[in-house]
Amino acid sequence: MKTRRFCPKCGRPVLKSQNREYIFQCNACDEDFCRFEVFRKTDLSQVLQIRKVEFENIKSRGGYIQSLKKPFHIFN
Ligand SMILES: [Zn+2]
């Protein structure tokens, strides 16, 4: 489900959390976030900056880069 909120760690869109104590979750970071922790569309410049850093981090680890514009998908 789209939330229009973004992960403060990797900049990806967050999903609704399965954990009732939190509201949002990021599969990429494996973390849950409260309402005030995530970024909104109005914070997009910060989100883009975080994505840039995240992209460089993944690249330097030689990892596979999943789209930073979509919620992280867990492959089974
Ligand atoms: Zn994240």
N, CA, C, O and the ligand as a Tripos MOL2 file, in Angstrom:
@<TRIPOS>MOLECULE
protein
  305   303    77     0     0
PROTEIN
NO_CHARGES

@<TRIPOS>ATOM
      1 N           0.8390   -1.2050    0.0000 N.3       1 MET1
      2 CA          0.0000    0.0000    0.0000 C.3       1 MET1
      3 C           0.8710    1.2510    0.0000 C.2       1 MET1
      4 O           1.8070    1.3640    0.7910 O.2       1 MET1
      5 N           0.5620    2.1760   -0.8800 N.am      2 LYS2
      6 CA          1.3630    3.4010   -0.9550 C.3       2 LYS2
      7 C           1.0420    4.3310    0.2060 C.2       2 LYS2
      8 O          -0.1190    4.4990    0.5800 O.2       2 LYS2
      9 N           2.0790    4.9310    0.7680 N.am      3 THR3
     10 CA          1.8870    5.7730    1.9410 C.3       3 THR3
     11 C           2.2860    7.2300    1.6880 C.2       3 THR3
     12 O           1.9100    8.1200    2.4510 O.2       3 THR3
     13 N           3.0480    7.4700    0.6130 N.am      4 ARG4
     14 CA          3.5800    8.8050    0.3110 C.3       4 ARG4
     15 C           4.4700    9.3340    1.4330 C.2       4 ARG4
     16 O           4.6080   10.5400    1.6340 O.2       4 ARG4
     17 N           5.0690    8.3880    2.1540 N.am      5 ARG5
     18 CA          6.0550    8.7450    3.1620 C.3       5 ARG5
     19 C           7.3390    8.0170    2.8090 C.2       5 ARG5
     20 O           7.3250    6.9840    2.1390 O.2       5 ARG5
     21 N           8.4700    8.5870    3.2810 N.am      6 PHE6
     22 CA          9.7500    8.0380    2.8680 C.3       6 PHE6
     23 C          10.6440    7.6890    4.0470 C.2       6 PHE6
     24 O          10.6440    8.3660    5.0750 O.2       6 PHE6
     25 N          11.4040    6.6190    3.8740 N.am      7 CYS7
     26 CA         12.2990    6.1310    4.9160 C.3       7 CYS7
     27 C          13.3990    7.1520    5.2170 C.2       7 CYS7
     28 O          14.0540    7.6340    4.2920 O.2       7 CYS7
     29 N          13.6170    7.4950    6.5030 N.am      8 PRO8
     30 CA         14.6540    8.4640    6.8640 C.3       8 PRO8
     31 C          16.0710    7.9060    6.7060 C.2       8 PRO8
     32 O          17.0410    8.6570    6.8100 O.2       8 PRO8
     33 N          16.2020    6.6030    6.4570 N.am      9 LYS9
     34 CA         17.5280    5.9920    6.3260 C.3       9 LYS9
     35 C          17.9580    5.7690    4.8900 C.2       9 LYS9
     36 O          19.1110    6.0190    4.5380 O.2       9 LYS9
     37 N          17.0280    5.2940    4.0500 N.am     10 CYS10
     38 CA         17.4140    4.9980    2.6690 C.3      10 CYS10
     39 C          16.6390    5.8170    1.6400 C.2      10 CYS10
     40 O          16.9800    5.8020    0.4570 O.2      10 CYS10
     41 N          15.6090    6.5260    2.0720 N.am     11 GLY11
     42 CA         14.8590    7.3830    1.1580 C.3      11 GLY11
     43 C          13.8140    6.6760    0.3220 C.2      11 GLY11
     44 O          13.1270    7.3070   -0.4810 O.2      11 GLY11
     45 N          13.6880    5.3620    0.5020 N.am     12 ARG12
     46 CA         12.6590    4.6440   -0.2510 C.3      12 ARG12
     47 C          11.2770    4.9130    0.3510 C.2      12 ARG12
     48 O          11.1540    5.2520    1.5280 O.2      12 ARG12
     49 N          10.2310    4.7550   -0.4870 N.am     13 PRO13
     50 CA          8.8780    4.8590    0.0830 C.3      13 PRO13
     51 C           8.7010    3.7760    1.1440 C.2      13 PRO13
     52 O           9.1610    2.6480    0.9620 O.2      13 PRO13
     53 N           8.0480    4.1060    2.2300 N.am     14 VAL14
     54 CA          7.7970    3.1250    3.2800 C.3      14 VAL14
     55 C           6.4180    2.4890    3.0670 C.2      14 VAL14
     56 O           5.5630    3.0340    2.3690 O.2      14 VAL14
     57 N           6.2330    1.3360    3.6830 N.am     15 LEU15
     58 CA          4.9570    0.6300    3.6120 C.3      15 LEU15
     59 C           4.2750    0.7210    4.9580 C.2      15 LEU15
     60 O           4.9000    1.0550    5.9650 O.2      15 LEU15
     61 N           2.9860    0.4220    4.9690 N.am     16 LYS16
     62 CA          2.2780    0.3660    6.2520 C.3      16 LYS16
     63 C           2.8750   -0.7650    7.0780 C.2      16 LYS16
     64 O           3.1190   -1.8590    6.5700 O.2      16 LYS16
     65 N           3.1030   -0.4910    8.3400 N.am     17 SER17
     66 CA          3.7440   -1.4880    9.2010 C.3      17 SER17
     67 C           2.7930   -2.6050    9.5990 C.2      17 SER17
     68 O           1.5930   -2.3950    9.7750 O.2      17 SER17
     69 N           3.3550   -3.7870    9.7340 N.am     18 GLN18
     70 CA          2.5750   -4.9260   10.2490 C.3      18 GLN18
     71 C           2.5360   -4.8400   11.7730 C.2      18 GLN18
     72 O           1.6990   -5.4630   12.4270 O.2      18 GLN18
     73 N           3.4590   -4.0560   12.3180 N.am     19 ASN19
     74 CA          3.5910   -3.9020   13.7570 C.3      19 ASN19
     75 C           2.6620   -2.7850   14.2340 C.2      19 ASN19
     76 O           2.8050   -1.6400   13.8050 O.2      19 ASN19
     77 N           1.7290   -3.1020   15.1000 N.am     20 ARG20
     78 CA          0.7220   -2.1320   15.5030 C.3      20 ARG20
     79 C           1.2620   -0.9210   16.2690 C.2      20 ARG20
     80 O           0.6410    0.1420   16.2870 O.2      20 ARG20
     81 N           2.4120   -1.0950   16.8900 N.am     21 GLU21
     82 CA          2.9650    0.0190   17.6680 C.3      21 GLU21
     83 C           3.5850    1.0880   16.7740 C.2      21 GLU21
     84 O           3.7830    2.2280   17.1960 O.2      21 GLU21
     85 N           3.8920    0.7010   15.5210 N.am     22 TYR22
     86 CA          4.4470    1.6570   14.5860 C.3      22 TYR22
     87 C           3.4440    1.8520   13.4600 C.2      22 TYR22
     88 O           2.4360    1.1490   13.3850 O.2      22 TYR22
     89 N           3.7210    2.7950   12.5990 N.am     23 ILE23
     90 CA          2.7940    3.0400   11.5070 C.3      23 ILE23
     91 C           3.3830    2.6140   10.1680 C.2      23 ILE23
     92 O           2.6930    2.0600    9.3120 O.2      23 ILE23
     93 N           4.7010    2.8910   10.0070 N.am     24 PHE24
     94 CA          5.3320    2.5810    8.7330 C.3      24 PHE24
     95 C           6.4920    1.6120    8.9090 C.2      24 PHE24
     96 O           7.0730    1.5000    9.9880 O.2      24 PHE24
     97 N           6.8170    0.9150    7.8230 N.am     25 GLN25
     98 CA          8.0020    0.0580    7.8610 C.3      25 GLN25
     99 C           8.7580    0.1410    6.5510 C.2      25 GLN25
    100 O           8.1820    0.3870    5.4910 O.2      25 GLN25
    101 N          10.0900   -0.0760    6.6510 N.am     26 CYS26
    102 CA         10.9320   -0.1280    5.4640 C.3      26 CYS26
    103 C          11.5680   -1.5060    5.4090 C.2      26 CYS26
    104 O          12.3110   -1.8910    6.3130 O.2      26 CYS26
    105 N          11.2760   -2.2500    4.3470 N.am     27 ASN27
    106 CA         11.8320   -3.5940    4.2150 C.3      27 ASN27
    107 C          13.3280   -3.5720    3.9560 C.2      27 ASN27
    108 O          14.0510   -4.4820    4.3610 O.2      27 ASN27
    109 N          13.7900   -2.5250    3.2760 N.am     28 ALA28
    110 CA         15.2110   -2.4420    2.9540 C.3      28 ALA28
    111 C          16.0450   -2.2940    4.2260 C.2      28 ALA28
    112 O          17.0940   -2.9240    4.3570 O.2      28 ALA28
    113 N          15.5890   -1.4760    5.1480 N.am     29 CYS29
    114 CA         16.3200   -1.2260    6.3920 C.3      29 CYS29
    115 C          15.8610   -2.1790    7.4940 C.2      29 CYS29
    116 O          16.4860   -2.2510    8.5520 O.2      29 CYS29
    117 N          14.7660   -2.9160    7.2500 N.am     30 ASP30
    118 CA         14.1930   -3.8300    8.2240 C.3      30 ASP30
    119 C          13.8750   -3.0940    9.5290 C.2      30 ASP30
    120 O          14.1960   -3.5600   10.6220 O.2      30 ASP30
    121 N          13.2360   -1.9310    9.3790 N.am     31 GLU31
    122 CA         12.8970   -1.1280   10.5570 C.3      31 GLU31
    123 C          11.4750   -0.5820   10.4720 C.2      31 GLU31
    124 O          10.9190   -0.4090    9.3870 O.2      31 GLU31
    125 N          10.9080   -0.3170   11.6360 N.am     32 ASP32
    126 CA          9.5950    0.3180   11.7070 C.3      32 ASP32
    127 C           9.7640    1.7700   12.1390 C.2      32 ASP32
    128 O          10.6880    2.1050   12.8810 O.2      32 ASP32
    129 N           8.8690    2.6190   11.6690 N.am     33 PHE33
    130 CA          8.9650    4.0460   11.9920 C.3      33 PHE33
    131 C           7.6310    4.6100   12.4500 C.2      33 PHE33
    132 O           6.5670    4.1420   12.0450 O.2      33 PHE33
    133 N           7.7090    5.6280   13.3050 N.am     34 CYS34
    134 CA          6.5210    6.3520   13.7290 C.3      34 CYS34
    135 C           6.2190    7.4580   12.7230 C.2      34 CYS34
    136 O           7.0270    7.7510   11.8420 O.2      34 CYS34
    137 N           5.0670    8.0540   12.8670 N.am     35 ARG35
    138 CA          4.6200    9.1010   11.9630 C.3      35 ARG35
    139 C           5.6170   10.2560   11.8190 C.2      35 ARG35
    140 O           5.8390   10.7670   10.7210 O.2      35 ARG35
    141 N           6.2160   10.6600   12.9570 N.am     36 PHE36
    142 CA          7.0930   11.8300   12.9100 C.3      36 PHE36
    143 C           8.5100   11.5130   12.4420 C.2      36 PHE36
    144 O           9.3140   12.4230   12.2390 O.2      36 PHE36
    145 N           8.8220   10.2300   12.2710 N.am     37 GLU37
    146 CA         10.1700    9.8510   11.8590 C.3      37 GLU37
    147 C          10.3620    9.8470   10.3450 C.2      37 GLU37
    148 O          11.4730   10.0340    9.8490 O.2      37 GLU37
    149 N           9.2610    9.6320    9.6130 N.am     38 VAL38
    150 CA          9.3810    9.5030    8.1610 C.3      38 VAL38
    151 C           9.3010   10.8650    7.4620 C.2      38 VAL38
    152 O           8.7920   11.8410    8.0140 O.2      38 VAL38
    153 N           9.8230   10.8980    6.2280 N.am     39 PHE39
    154 CA          9.7700   12.1270    5.4360 C.3      39 PHE39
    155 C           8.5030   12.1540    4.5950 C.2      39 PHE39
    156 O           7.9550   11.1140    4.2290 O.2      39 PHE39
    157 N           8.0510   13.3690    4.2960 N.am     40 ARG40
    158 CA          6.8890   13.5670    3.4300 C.3      40 ARG40
    159 C           7.3410   14.0600    2.0720 C.2      40 ARG40
    160 O           8.5230   14.3220    1.8460 O.2      40 ARG40
    161 N           6.3780   14.1810    1.1750 N.am     41 LYS41
    162 CA          6.6680   14.6880   -0.1700 C.3      41 LYS41
    163 C           7.3200   16.0640   -0.1230 C.2      41 LYS41
    164 O           8.1200   16.4090   -0.9920 O.2      41 LYS41
    165 N           6.9740   16.8470    0.8940 N.am     42 THR42
    166 CA          7.5280   18.1930    1.0090 C.3      42 THR42
    167 C           9.0000   18.1720    1.4190 C.2      42 THR42
    168 O           9.6980   19.1800    1.3120 O.2      42 THR42
    169 N           9.4650   17.0120    1.8890 N.am     43 ASP43
    170 CA         10.8760   16.8710    2.2720 C.3      43 ASP43
    171 C          11.6840   16.2260    1.1530 C.2      43 ASP43
    172 O          12.7760   15.7090    1.3880 O.2      43 ASP43
    173 N          11.1500   16.2570   -0.0580 N.am     44 LEU44
    174 CA         11.7330   15.5040   -1.1570 C.3      44 LEU44
    175 C          13.2130   15.7980   -1.4100 C.2      44 LEU44
    176 O          13.9600   14.8990   -1.7970 O.2      44 LEU44
    177 N          13.6450   17.0460   -1.1970 N.am     45 SER45
    178 CA         15.0520   17.3510   -1.4450 C.3      45 SER45
    179 C          15.9580   16.5710   -0.4890 C.2      45 SER45
    180 O          17.0370   16.1160   -0.8700 O.2      45 SER45
    181 N          15.4950   16.4240    0.7740 N.am     46 GLN46
    182 CA         16.2520   15.6130    1.7400 C.3      46 GLN46
    183 C          16.2260   14.1420    1.3540 C.2      46 GLN46
    184 O          17.2340   13.4410    1.4450 O.2      46 GLN46
    185 N          15.0520   13.6890    0.9200 N.am     47 VAL47
    186 CA         14.8830   12.2960    0.5060 C.3      47 VAL47
    187 C          15.8380   11.9670   -0.6450 C.2      47 VAL47
    188 O          16.4840   10.9200   -0.6450 O.2      47 VAL47
    189 N          15.9180   12.8650   -1.6150 N.am     48 LEU48
    190 CA         16.7870   12.6460   -2.7650 C.3      48 LEU48
    191 C          18.2490   12.6020   -2.3480 C.2      48 LEU48
    192 O          19.0330   11.8310   -2.9010 O.2      48 LEU48
    193 N          18.6170   13.4300   -1.3740 N.am     49 GLN49
    194 CA         19.9780   13.4500   -0.8470 C.3      49 GLN49
    195 C          20.3060   12.1150   -0.1760 C.2      49 GLN49
    196 O          21.3900   11.5650   -0.3710 O.2      49 GLN49
    197 N          19.3600   11.5990    0.6150 N.am     50 ILE50
    198 CA         19.5490   10.3180    1.2910 C.3      50 ILE50
    199 C          19.6720    9.1830    0.2750 C.2      50 ILE50
    200 O          20.4950    8.2820    0.4370 O.2      50 ILE50
    201 N          18.8530    9.2350   -0.7660 N.am     51 ARG51
    202 CA         18.9050    8.2120   -1.8140 C.3      51 ARG51
    203 C          20.2620    8.1920   -2.4920 C.2      51 ARG51
    204 O          20.7900    7.1310   -2.8240 O.2      51 ARG51
    205 N          20.8220    9.3860   -2.6930 N.am     52 LYS52
    206 CA         22.1070    9.5090   -3.3550 C.3      52 LYS52
    207 C          23.1920    8.8240   -2.5240 C.2      52 LYS52
    208 O          24.0260    8.0900   -3.0530 O.2      52 LYS52
    209 N          23.1640    9.0820   -1.1990 N.am     53 VAL53
    210 CA         24.1200    8.4760   -0.2790 C.3      53 VAL53
    211 C          23.9330    6.9570   -0.2460 C.2      53 VAL53
    212 O          24.8970    6.1940   -0.3040 O.2      53 VAL53
    213 N          22.6600    6.5380   -0.1520 N.am     54 GLU54
    214 CA         22.3270    5.1140   -0.1190 C.3      54 GLU54
    215 C          22.8270    4.4190   -1.3840 C.2      54 GLU54
    216 O          23.3820    3.3220   -1.3220 O.2      54 GLU54
    217 N          22.6270    5.0600   -2.5190 N.am     55 PHE55
    218 CA         23.0590    4.5040   -3.8010 C.3      55 PHE55
    219 C          24.5670    4.2870   -3.8070 C.2      55 PHE55
    220 O          25.0500    3.2350   -4.2270 O.2      55 PHE55
    221 N          25.3170    5.3040   -3.3310 N.am     56 GLU56
    222 CA         26.7760    5.2010   -3.2930 C.3      56 GLU56
    223 C          27.2240    4.1030   -2.3230 C.2      56 GLU56
    224 O          28.1870    3.3850   -2.5910 O.2      56 GLU56
    225 N          26.5150    3.9790   -1.1900 N.am     57 ASN57
    226 CA         26.8470    2.9380   -0.2110 C.3      57 ASN57
    227 C          26.6870    1.5430   -0.8030 C.2      57 ASN57
    228 O          27.5600    0.6880   -0.6550 O.2      57 ASN57
    229 N          25.5630    1.3270   -1.4730 N.am     58 ILE58
    230 CA         25.3020    0.0090   -2.0590 C.3      58 ILE58
    231 C          26.3260   -0.2700   -3.1570 C.2      58 ILE58
    232 O          26.8350   -1.3840   -3.2760 O.2      58 ILE58
    233 N          26.6190    0.7500   -3.9530 N.am     59 LYS59
    234 CA         27.5640    0.5890   -5.0510 C.3      59 LYS59
    235 C          28.9530    0.2280   -4.5300 C.2      59 LYS59
    236 O          29.6400   -0.6200   -5.0990 O.2      59 LYS59
    237 N          29.3580    0.8890   -3.4320 N.am     60 SER60
    238 CA         30.6840    0.6270   -2.8820 C.3      60 SER60
    239 C          30.7830   -0.7700   -2.2750 C.2      60 SER60
    240 O          31.8690   -1.3420   -2.1820 O.2      60 SER60
    241 N          29.6290   -1.3150   -1.8610 N.am     61 ARG61
    242 CA         29.6310   -2.6890   -1.3520 C.3      61 ARG61
    243 C          29.5260   -3.6950   -2.4980 C.2      61 ARG61
    244 O          29.6410   -4.9030   -2.2900 O.2      61 ARG61
    245 N          29.3070   -3.1820   -3.7040 N.am     62 GLY62
    246 CA         29.1820   -4.0520   -4.8610 C.3      62 GLY62
    247 C          27.8700   -4.8070   -4.8860 C.2      62 GLY62
    248 O          27.7500   -5.8490   -5.5310 O.2      62 GLY62
    249 N          26.8830   -4.2710   -4.1760 N.am     63 GLY63
    250 CA         25.5910   -4.9440   -4.0920 C.3      63 GLY63
    251 C          24.6820   -4.6380   -5.2660 C.2      63 GLY63
    252 O          24.9330   -3.7180   -6.0450 O.2      63 GLY63
    253 N          23.6350   -5.4130   -5.3770 N.am     64 TYR64
    254 CA         22.6210   -5.1810   -6.3950 C.3      64 TYR64
    255 C          21.7470   -4.0140   -5.9340 C.2      64 TYR64
    256 O          21.2610   -4.0030   -4.8030 O.2      64 TYR64
    257 N          21.5510   -3.0370   -6.8160 N.am     65 ILE65
    258 CA         20.7820   -1.8560   -6.4390 C.3      65 ILE65
    259 C          19.3340   -1.9760   -6.9020 C.2      65 ILE65
    260 O          19.0420   -1.9510   -8.0980 O.2      65 ILE65
    261 N          18.4510   -2.1060   -5.9430 N.am     66 GLN66
    262 CA         17.0150   -2.0920   -6.2440 C.3      66 GLN66
    263 C          16.5630   -0.6530   -6.3250 C.2      66 GLN66
    264 O          17.1420    0.2220   -5.6810 O.2      66 GLN66
    265 N          15.5460   -0.4050   -7.1040 N.am     67 SER67
    266 CA         15.0490    0.9590   -7.2720 C.3      67 SER67
    267 C          14.8360    1.6480   -5.9170 C.2      67 SER67
    268 O          14.2580    1.0830   -4.9890 O.2      67 SER67
    269 N          15.3210    2.8800   -5.8440 N.am     68 LEU68
    270 CA         15.1560    3.6630   -4.6210 C.3      68 LEU68
    271 C          13.8440    4.4480   -4.6590 C.2      68 LEU68
    272 O          13.4820    5.1360   -3.7050 O.2      68 LEU68
    273 N          13.1450    4.3250   -5.7850 N.am     69 LYS69
    274 CA         11.9060    5.0790   -5.9350 C.3      69 LYS69
    275 C          10.6860    4.2450   -5.5700 C.2      69 LYS69
    276 O           9.5710    4.7540   -5.4570 O.2      69 LYS69
    277 N          10.9310    2.9320   -5.3850 N.am     70 LYS70
    278 CA          9.8210    2.0330   -5.0550 C.3      70 LYS70
    279 C          10.0690    1.3920   -3.7120 C.2      70 LYS70
    280 O          11.2150    1.3010   -3.2720 O.2      70 LYS70
    281 N           8.9980    0.9380   -3.0400 N.am     71 PRO71
    282 CA          9.1980    0.2110   -1.7860 C.3      71 PRO71
    283 C          10.0790   -1.0100   -2.0430 C.2      71 PRO71
    284 O           9.9600   -1.6640   -3.0790 O.2      71 PRO71
    285 N          10.9460   -1.3050   -1.1110 N.am     72 PHE72
    286 CA         11.8840   -2.4150   -1.2540 C.3      72 PHE72
    287 C          11.1410   -3.7390   -1.3230 C.2      72 PHE72
    288 O          10.2480   -4.0060   -0.5180 O.2      72 PHE72
    289 N          11.5170   -4.5610   -2.2900 N.am     73 HIS73
    290 CA         10.8630   -5.8560   -2.4360 C.3      73 HIS73
    291 C          11.7720   -6.9590   -1.9130 C.2      73 HIS73
    292 O          12.9440   -7.0460   -2.2770 O.2      73 HIS73
    293 N          11.2020   -7.8100   -1.0420 N.am     74 ILE74
    294 CA         11.9820   -8.9310   -0.5170 C.3      74 ILE74
    295 C          11.7630  -10.1420   -1.4060 C.2      74 ILE74
    296 O          10.6390  -10.6140   -1.5750 O.2      74 ILE74
    297 N          12.8590  -10.6380   -1.9700 N.am     75 PHE75
    298 CA         12.7750  -11.8390   -2.8000 C.3      75 PHE75
    299 C          12.9120  -13.0720   -1.9310 C.2      75 PHE75
    300 O          13.8010  -13.1510   -1.0840 O.2      75 PHE75
    301 N          12.0420  -14.0180   -2.1410 N.am     76 ASN76
    302 CA         12.1320  -15.2560   -1.3690 C.3      76 ASN76
    303 C          13.0620  -16.2530   -2.0260 C.2      76 ASN76
    304 O          13.2530  -17.3530   -1.5080 O.2      76 ASN76
    305 ZN         14.8540    2.2960    4.4350 Zn       77 ZN77
@<TRIPOS>BOND
     1     1     2 1
     2     2     3 1
     3     3     4 2
     4     3     5 am
     5     5     6 1
     6     6     7 1
     7     7     8 2
     8     7     9 am
     9     9    10 1
    10    10    11 1
    11    11    12 2
    12    11    13 am
    13    13    14 1
    14    14    15 1
    15    15    16 2
    16    15    17 am
    17    17    18 1
    18    18    19 1
    19    19    20 2
    20    19    21 am
    21    21    22 1
    22    22    23 1
    23    23    24 2
    24    23    25 am
    25    25    26 1
    26    26    27 1
    27    27    28 2
    28    27    29 am
    29    29    30 1
    30    30    31 1
    31    31    32 2
    32    31    33 am
    33    33    34 1
    34    34    35 1
    35    35    36 2
    36    35    37 am
    37    37    38 1
    38    38    39 1
    39    39    40 2
    40    39    41 am
    41    41    42 1
    42    42    43 1
    43    43    44 2
    44    43    45 am
    45    45    46 1
    46    46    47 1
    47    47    48 2
    48    47    49 am
    49    49    50 1
    50    50    51 1
    51    51    52 2
    52    51    53 am
    53    53    54 1
    54    54    55 1
    55    55    56 2
    56    55    57 am
    57    57    58 1
    58    58    59 1
    59    59    60 2
    60    59    61 am
    61    61    62 1
    62    62    63 1
    63    63    64 2
    64    63    65 am
    65    65    66 1
    66    66    67 1
    67    67    68 2
    68    67    69 am
    69    69    70 1
    70    70    71 1
    71    71    72 2
    72    71    73 am
    73    73    74 1
    74    74    75 1
    75    75    76 2
    76    75    77 am
    77    77    78 1
    78    78    79 1
    79    79    80 2
    80    79    81 am
    81    81    82 1
    82    82    83 1
    83    83    84 2
    84    83    85 am
    85    85    86 1
    86    86    87 1
    87    87    88 2
    88    87    89 am
    89    89    90 1
    90    90    91 1
    91    91    92 2
    92    91    93 am
    93    93    94 1
    94    94    95 1
    95    95    96 2
    96    95    97 am
    97    97    98 1
    98    98    99 1
    99    99   100 2
   100    99   101 am
   101   101   102 1
   102   102   103 1
   103   103   104 2
   104   103   105 am
   105   105   106 1
   106   106   107 1
   107   107   108 2
   108   107   109 am
   109   109   110 1
   110   110   111 1
   111   111   112 2
   112   111   113 am
   113   113   114 1
   114   114   115 1
   115   115   116 2
   116   115   117 am
   117   117   118 1
   118   118   119 1
   119   119   120 2
   120   119   121 am
   121   121   122 1
   122   122   123 1
   123   123   124 2
   124   123   125 am
   125   125   126 1
   126   126   127 1
   127   127   128 2
   128   127   129 am
   129   129   130 1
   130   130   131 1
   131   131   132 2
   132   131   133 am
   133   133   134 1
   134   134   135 1
   135   135   136 2
   136   135   137 am
   137   137   138 1
   138   138   139 1
   139   139   140 2
   140   139   141 am
   141   141   142 1
   142   142   143 1
   143   143   144 2
   144   143   145 am
   145   145   146 1
   146   146   147 1
   147   147   148 2
   148   147   149 am
   149   149   150 1
   150   150   151 1
   151   151   152 2
   152   151   153 am
   153   153   154 1
   154   154   155 1
   155   155   156 2
   156   155   157 am
   157   157   158 1
   158   158   159 1
   159   159   160 2
   160   159   161 am
   161   161   162 1
   162   162   163 1
   163   163   164 2
   164   163   165 am
   165   165   166 1
   166   166   167 1
   167   167   168 2
   168   167   169 am
   169   169   170 1
   170   170   171 1
   171   171   172 2
   172   171   173 am
   173   173   174 1
   174   174   175 1
   175   175   176 2
   176   175   177 am
   177   177   178 1
   178   178   179 1
   179   179   180 2
   180   179   181 am
   181   181   182 1
   182   182   183 1
   183   183   184 2
   184   183   185 am
   185   185   186 1
   186   186   187 1
   187   187   188 2
   188   187   189 am
   189   189   190 1
   190   190   191 1
   191   191   192 2
   192   191   193 am
   193   193   194 1
   194   194   195 1
   195   195   196 2
   196   195   197 am
   197   197   198 1
   198   198   199 1
   199   199   200 2
   200   199   201 am
   201   201   202 1
   202   202   203 1
   203   203   204 2
   204   203   205 am
   205   205   206 1
   206   206   207 1
   207   207   208 2
   208   207   209 am
   209   209   210 1
   210   210   211 1
   211   211   212 2
   212   211   213 am
   213   213   214 1
   214   214   215 1
   215   215   216 2
   216   215   217 am
   217   217   218 1
   218   218   219 1
   219   219   220 2
   220   219   221 am
   221   221   222 1
   222   222   223 1
   223   223   224 2
   224   223   225 am
   225   225   226 1
   226   226   227 1
   227   227   228 2
   228   227   229 am
   229   229   230 1
   230   230   231 1
   231   231   232 2
   232   231   233 am
   233   233   234 1
   234   234   235 1
   235   235   236 2
   236   235   237 am
   237   237   238 1
   238   238   239 1
   239   239   240 2
   240   239   241 am
   241   241   242 1
   242   242   243 1
   243   243   244 2
   244   243   245 am
   245   245   246 1
   246   246   247 1
   247   247   248 2
   248   247   249 am
   249   249   250 1
   250   250   251 1
   251   251   252 2
   252   251   253 am
   253   253   254 1
   254   254   255 1
   255   255   256 2
   256   255   257 am
   257   257   258 1
   258   258   259 1
   259   259   260 2
   260   259   261 am
   261   261   262 1
   262   262   263 1
   263   263   264 2
   264   263   265 am
   265   265   266 1
   266   266   267 1
   267   267   268 2
   268   267   269 am
   269   269   270 1
   270   270   271 1
   271   271   272 2
   272   271   273 am
   273   273   274 1
   274   274   275 1
   275   275   276 2
   276   275   277 am
   277   277   278 1
   278   278   279 1
   279   279   280 2
   280   279   281 am
   281   281   282 1
   282   282   283 1
   283   283   284 2
   284   283   285 am
   285   285   286 1
   286   286   287 1
   287   287   288 2
   288   287   289 am
   289   289   290 1
   290   290   291 1
   291   291   292 2
   292   291   293 am
   293   293   294 1
   294   294   295 1
   295   295   296 2
   296   295   297 am
   297   297   298 1
   298   298   299 1
   299   299   300 2
   300   299   301 am
   301   301   302 1
   302   302   303 1
   303   303   304 2
@<TRIPOS>SUBSTRUCTURE
     1 MET1         2 RESIDUE 1 A MET
     2 LYS2         6 RESIDUE 1 A LYS
     3 THR3        10 RESIDUE 1 A THR
     4 ARG4        14 RESIDUE 1 A ARG
     5 ARG5        18 RESIDUE 1 A ARG
     6 PHE6        22 RESIDUE 1 A PHE
     7 CYS7        26 RESIDUE 1 A CYS
     8 PRO8        30 RESIDUE 1 A PRO
     9 LYS9        34 RESIDUE 1 A LYS
    10 CYS10       38 RESIDUE 1 A CYS
    11 GLY11       42 RESIDUE 1 A GLY
    12 ARG12       46 RESIDUE 1 A ARG
    13 PRO13       50 RESIDUE 1 A PRO
    14 VAL14       54 RESIDUE 1 A VAL
    15 LEU15       58 RESIDUE 1 A LEU
    16 LYS16       62 RESIDUE 1 A LYS
    17 SER17       66 RESIDUE 1 A SER
    18 GLN18       70 RESIDUE 1 A GLN
    19 ASN19       74 RESIDUE 1 A ASN
    20 ARG20       78 RESIDUE 1 A ARG
    21 GLU21       82 RESIDUE 1 A GLU
    22 TYR22       86 RESIDUE 1 A TYR
    23 ILE23       90 RESIDUE 1 A ILE
    24 PHE24       94 RESIDUE 1 A PHE
    25 GLN25       98 RESIDUE 1 A GLN
    26 CYS26      102 RESIDUE 1 A CYS
    27 ASN27      106 RESIDUE 1 A ASN
    28 ALA28      110 RESIDUE 1 A ALA
    29 CYS29      114 RESIDUE 1 A CYS
    30 ASP30      118 RESIDUE 1 A ASP
    31 GLU31      122 RESIDUE 1 A GLU
    32 ASP32      126 RESIDUE 1 A ASP
    33 PHE33      130 RESIDUE 1 A PHE
    34 CYS34      134 RESIDUE 1 A CYS
    35 ARG35      138 RESIDUE 1 A ARG
    36 PHE36      142 RESIDUE 1 A PHE
    37 GLU37      146 RESIDUE 1 A GLU
    38 VAL38      150 RESIDUE 1 A VAL
    39 PHE39      154 RESIDUE 1 A PHE
    40 ARG40      158 RESIDUE 1 A ARG
    41 LYS41      162 RESIDUE 1 A LYS
    42 THR42      166 RESIDUE 1 A THR
    43 ASP43      170 RESIDUE 1 A ASP
    44 LEU44      174 RESIDUE 1 A LEU
    45 SER45      178 RESIDUE 1 A SER
    46 GLN46      182 RESIDUE 1 A GLN
    47 VAL47      186 RESIDUE 1 A VAL
    48 LEU48      190 RESIDUE 1 A LEU
    49 GLN49      194 RESIDUE 1 A GLN
    50 ILE50      198 RESIDUE 1 A ILE
    51 ARG51      202 RESIDUE 1 A ARG
    52 LYS52      206 RESIDUE 1 A LYS
    53 VAL53      210 RESIDUE 1 A VAL
    54 GLU54      214 RESIDUE 1 A GLU
    55 PHE55      218 RESIDUE 1 A PHE
    56 GLU56      222 RESIDUE 1 A GLU
    57 ASN57      226 RESIDUE 1 A ASN
    58 ILE58      230 RESIDUE 1 A ILE
    59 LYS59      234 RESIDUE 1 A LYS
    60 SER60      238 RESIDUE 1 A SER
    61 ARG61      242 RESIDUE 1 A ARG
    62 GLY62      246 RESIDUE 1 A GLY
    63 GLY63      250 RESIDUE 1 A GLY
    64 TYR64      254 RESIDUE 1 A TYR
    65 ILE65      258 RESIDUE 1 A ILE
    66 GLN66      262 RESIDUE 1 A GLN
    67 SER67      266 RESIDUE 1 A SER
    68 LEU68      270 RESIDUE 1 A LEU
    69 LYS69      274 RESIDUE 1 A LYS
    70 LYS70      278 RESIDUE 1 A LYS
    71 PRO71      282 RESIDUE 1 A PRO
    72 PHE72      286 RESIDUE 1 A PHE
    73 HIS73      290 RESIDUE 1 A HIS
    74 ILE74      294 RESIDUE 1 A ILE
    75 PHE75      298 RESIDUE 1 A PHE
    76 ASN76      302 RESIDUE 1 A ASN
    77 ZN77       305 GROUP 0 **** ****
